[in-house]
Amino acid sequence: MSDNFDPAMTYTSYLAVDELLNLQRPLSQGPEHDEMLFIIIHQTYELWFKQLIHEFAEAQRAMESGDTHYSLAILGRIRTILKVCVTQIDILETMTPLQFNAFRSYLSSSSGFQSAQFRKVEALLGRRDNKMAGHLPPAIQAEIALITAENSIWDSALAYLAKRGHSIPTDVLGRDRTLPYEANLRVQDALLEVHLKDPESSMVCERLVDIDEGIQEWRYRHVKMVERTIGHKIGTGGSSGVEYLASTLFAPVFKDLWEIRSRF
């Protein structure tokens, strides 16, 4: 028997089910039936964002250590989580605009734009700009600043390719991590060589494309869900709603991996 065996441990206590089920607190009068769905969907998103942060950190460790097979496994899991995030929008879209507007006023100034965890996900993916965290509390801004000072997922991927012997420019490997990454023709040349001569590394690159596509798919479905629910109204919290969300569409995360598509 394991030294860690606890005969008092139960499913409920291990997962803190009682605490978890007390975290859904509708504010509307009644309350409105659909507010519960709205809360649970968004709380679940926050849990998935937490898991994505956890998995991205592991993927970075795997790539930077040169572990191809573990990298593939973790990156594949990330893509599957993103698929689940997209599928949750299908559930949210079962709520009509009238049903949402029945409790929307109770959201007051709260907005998904304030999700600190999603900003951390964006930072891990390589977003580097002053707008991403300026509206968040100082402690959260400091946490995101730490992320943006370190390797992004793409930086870790380039380190992996360099470890595999591919000609990643040294100035790119040593670049200032606090600045946004710019597409680089020399990196693209190296990526073509990866696809032609190193099947294992090319699989890691394709997993990154899967993730990039998954992020873009989630953004698109999110935009359309918001548009069908509130049209072009101002978003909760005073954001521009659909206009802001639409501005994030079709912006690839791993630019070099997309640029080389026309060169195969």
ABEGO torsion letter per residue (X at the ends): XBAABBAABBAAAAAGAAAAAAABBBABBOBBAAAAAAAAAAAAAAAAAAAAAAAAAAAAAAAAAGBAAAAAAAAAAAAAAAAAAAAAAAAAAABBAAAAAAAAAAAEABBAAABAAAAAAAAAAGBBBAAAAAABBAAAAAAAAAAAABBBAAAAAAAAAAAAGBBBBAAAAABBAABBBBBBAAAAAAAAAAAAABAAAAAAAAAAAAAAAAAAAAAAAAAAAAAAAAEABBBBGGBAEAAAAAAABGBBABAAAAAAAAAX
